[in-house]
Amino acid sequence: MELETVIKERIQERFDILQELYTIWFTENPAYIVAKKRFYPDAHIERQRTITYLLDKGFIVADPVENEPEMIAVSITVTGIDFFEQGRLRSIGNGWSVVTEYLDE
């Protein structure tokens, strides 16, 4: 696979995760409660790197769930919301074709 294609897929994956968490944020419970191993799977290095990137950039947070050591509460941050909204308004991360068009500029 060509490196440019891989980069485009990675960008899209980050936006997909942010979109899911963005949608959850505006509900009654603004965090996604999930098993650590499911959200951060050992066998999927690409997913691990994507999550690490989003955490390191401060776009998402993952906090332990009280009395549930195997669970985490993942939510988008205000920085993540701003980044996601601005990206969507500029048509970045609106699907594969839009990402392709943006990166081809």
N, C-alpha and C positions, 0 to 999 in steps of 0.2 A: 504494500500500500504506500502510496506517495505521502511524504511528510506533510505536505499542505493539506491533504485530505484528513490525515490524522489530527492535525491542529484544529481544523474546522469541526471535527467530531467532538473534540475535547471542549471547545468553546460551547458547542451546543449542549453537551452534557451538563456543564456548569449552569447554563441558563435554565435547563430543564429542572435541575434540583432547586435552584432559586425560585422558579415559578411555582413549584409544588409547595415550598415553604412559605412563599409570599401569599398564596391562596389560603393556606392554613392559618397564617397570621391574622387574617381578618375574619376569623370564626370565633366561637365562644372560647375554645382552648387554643391559644396561639402557638402551641408547641406540638411537634410530632413526637409521640412517645413510641419508641421502637427498641427492639433488642440490639445491643451493641454489635453483635456479630452479624446481624442482618444489615445494619446501616453501614458498617465498616468491615466488610467481609475480608477475611484473611486471604482467601484464594483469588481475589480480584484486585490486582495491584493498580489497575487504572482507576477503579472506584476509590481506592484508598488515597491515591494521589489527588483526585478531584476533591475529595472531602478535606484532605489536608490543606489544599490550596484555598478552599473557601473559608476554612477555619483561620488560617494564617493571615488572610486578607481582612479578616474581621467581618465577613459577609454573613457568617452563621456562627452559632454557638451550640455546643453540645454539653449539657449538664447532667450529672447523675440524677436518677429518680430516687427520692427518699424511700428507704426500705425495699428497694428493688435493685440490687447490685448489678444485675445483668441488663438493665434497661437504661436508656438515656432519653432526655428530652431535647430535641433539636429544634431550633427556631432561627428565623432570619433576624438579622440585626437591623438597626435603622440605617446603617451604612449599606447593608445588603439590599434593603428596600430601595434606597436612593439609586444604587447601582443598577438594580434590576429595572426600575421604572425608566431611568434615563436610557438604558439599553433598548428597552421595548419602544420607547418614543423615537429612538433613532433607528428602529427596525433591526436591531442586533438581537439575535437569539429568538427570532420569531419563527423558527423552523429552519430546516436544513437549507432550503433555497435562499432564504434571506441572509443567513450566515455566509453562504457561498458568494452572494452578490456583494456583501459588505467587504469581505476579504479580497475580492477581486479588484476593488477600487484602487 
